[in-house]
Amino acid sequence: MKNYLKNTLGRILHRLVVHEGFATKDIVILTTTRKQSLQNQIVGQFRIKADPNLSSNEILCNTIHHFKGLESRVVILVETESPNNIKNSNNLLYVGASRARHHLIVLRPDRPF
């Protein structure tokens, strides 16, 4: 994970948990294909994991495909590059975005929105 993305994600997680009062279990980080680059990373005061301990400062990270059909109060979409084509990318982004019940945050540092 690039340092600026890691720093931005750390600030966002801190704001959500400390200032806005979300529990870590209410936050999920979703990616298109590369969740392994986030696994077991320390981001600020949080650890990113596929199977987080919900009583600690661990945040769930999974692929959009694996989270399909589930939802979370807060969804953070990161590393959302398209594996093959724009149509597939748009479909994945829609599925990921529709998982959020309260907050949707999309981090795309590689290109402008």
N, C-alpha and C positions, 0 to 999 in steps of 0.2 A: 504494500500500500504506500503510495506516495506521501511524503511528509505533510504537504499542504492539505491533502484530503484527510489524513489522520488527524491533523490539528483542527480542521473544520469540524469533523465528526465529533471529536472530543468536546469542543465548545457547544455543539448542538445537544449532545447527550447530557452535559452538565446543566445547560439551561432547562431542558425538559424535566430532568429529575429534581434538581435542586430548586430552581425558580418556579417551575410550573407544576411541580408536585406529582408527576407521573411516576409510577412504580416501574422498575426495570422490566418486570414481567409484561408490562403493557407496551413495550417498544420492541419492534423487530426491524432488522436490517435485511433488505432483500437485494439480491444481485441477479443478473441474467445467467451467468455461467461460472463466475470465478469466485465462489465463496471461499475457496481454500486460501486465497490471498488475505482474507480477513480473519481466518480462524486463529484463535488463541493470541490475537493481537491485544496489547494493552493500549487502550485509547482513552487518554485522560485518566480518570479514576475507574474506568470500566474495562472488563475483559469481554471480548467478542467470542462467542462459542456457538457451536451447532446444538449442543445440549446444555444450556446454561443451568446453573444452580439458582433457582428463583429466589432464594433467600439471601443472595449476595449481590455484588455489583457486576453481574454478568448479563450480557445482552444477547438475545437470540439472533443468529445470522443464518440465513438459508437462501436457497435459490427461489426465484419466483415460481418455477415449476413445482417445487416441493411444498410451497405454501399455498398453492391453488386450492380454493375452497375454504380456506381459513381466513380469519381477519384479526386485526389488532387495533388497539386505540391509536397507536402511532406507527406509521410505516416510513422508513427511510430507504429510498431507492438509491443505490450506489453501483458503480461499475456496470452501467447499463448499456454497454456497447452491444451492437447487433452482431450475432455470430455469422449471419449470412446475408440477410436482406432487410430492407426497410419495413416491409409488411410484417415480417416476423417480429421485428423490434417494436413496432407500434402495438402489436397484439400483446407482447410481453409487458410492455409499459402499462397498457390498459389493465391487464390482470393484476400487476403489482400495485397500481394506483387504486384499484377498486378494493384492495384488502384493507385500506385505512378507514377507520371509523371516526376518528377525530382530527388527527394531523397527518398530512402527507408532506414529506420533505424529499426533494429530488436533488441529488448532488451530481453535477456533470461538469467537473472542472476541465475536461478535455476539449470542450467546445461550447460556444454560447447557446443560450436557450432560444 
